Amino acid sequence: MAFQRKGLQARTLSSEEEEKLQRDRAVVSDFKQQKLEKDAQKNWDLFYKRNSTNFFKDRHWTTREFEELRSCREYEGQKLTLLEAGCGVGNCLFPLLEEDLNIFAYACDFSPRAVDYVKQNPSYNRERCKVFQCDLTKDDLLDHIPPESVDVVMLIFVLSAVHPEKMHLVLLNVYKVLKPGRSVLFRDYGLHDHAMLRFKAGSKLGENFYVRQDGTRSYFFTDEFLAKLFVDSGYEEVAKEYVFRETVNRKEGLCVPRVFLQSKFRKPPKNTDLTDH
Ligand SMILES: C[S@@+](CC[C@H](N)C(=O)[O-])C[C@H]1O[C@@H](n2cnc3c(N)ncnc32)[C@H](O)[C@@H]1O
């Protein structure tokens, strides 16, 4: 059973949780950090080799949480063009395509295996979807998508996998393909999520940044950090909230506090009032 609430303040830690984070402050050596950065793509590709399409559940909540994805276009039949950046095997993408026939979706990921899984999905249809492999921190999205042609960009649990010093490169990259006045929809791990407190000593890479056993990395966001990142890249903040989910497993007597940060940022509209008065 899961309980959910939303709020503007990050989760407060218990004294034991606080102590645990204080105790495990040592960070991984520079040498190992550089190797993790170099191997980032390989490690995600191996993740999909091990888990194929079975790791993440289909995400059916996106239309509930983000009105931009609902069929609220100005006239019947109007297409919505979206980009899911870091789409994995399509757990977000396919529910959306199945729900709304007037969506055209670009989707990309830097794991070639994940991209292949998307292409092999029986719901993949080249008339409604274009998936491609790319590293969002260095490959230009304009090689695959016309400038300012996308109505909605989705960043769902992807920015957390990128090194914090490179996150702005992802935001600048998607900025180029997003139409002025349109938004980036963001959901990702929030500060003090259960996963952050479960890391063993020796997994810390930096502030709120950790490495999993398989070499994939995860950042845990505060709303301030995220807003600065977007605003410095030219966006305006539209909405933000922490989502707190308490998953109660009665059989095992476990209560797991999950924390996500859900936000929206807009590319400013073009100034149409440029004529001299
Ligand atoms: C946690 S998964 C989320 C997948 C999907 N968005 C979802 O919600 O199921 C993170 C994804 O980000 C991708 N990724 C990480 N860094 C990336 C980068 N620099 N460029 C493109 N994709 C990246 C990984 O390959 C992985 O598929």
The ligand as an ORCA input file, in Angstrom:
! r2SCAN-3c Opt
* xyz 0 1
  C      16.875      5.762    -14.301
  S      16.882      5.598    -16.053
  C      15.338      6.384    -16.474
  C      14.778      5.966    -17.798
  C      13.427      6.558    -18.181
  N      13.439      8.015    -18.270
  C      12.329      6.129    -17.237
  O      11.719      6.976    -16.610
  O      12.092      4.927    -17.121
  C      18.115      6.798    -16.514
  C      18.447      6.759    -18.000
  O      19.275      7.868    -18.330
  C      20.182      7.463    -19.336
  N      21.312      8.416    -19.341
  C      22.181      8.654    -18.339
  N      23.080      9.592    -18.712
  C      22.754      9.963    -19.981
  C      23.323     10.871    -20.924
  N      24.413     11.582    -20.632
  N      22.740     10.988    -22.139
  C      21.653     10.243    -22.453
  N      21.064      9.362    -21.611
  C      21.616      9.221    -20.378
  C      20.557      6.039    -18.922
  O      21.067      5.277    -19.990
  C      19.215      5.517    -18.405
  O      18.505      4.860    -19.432
*
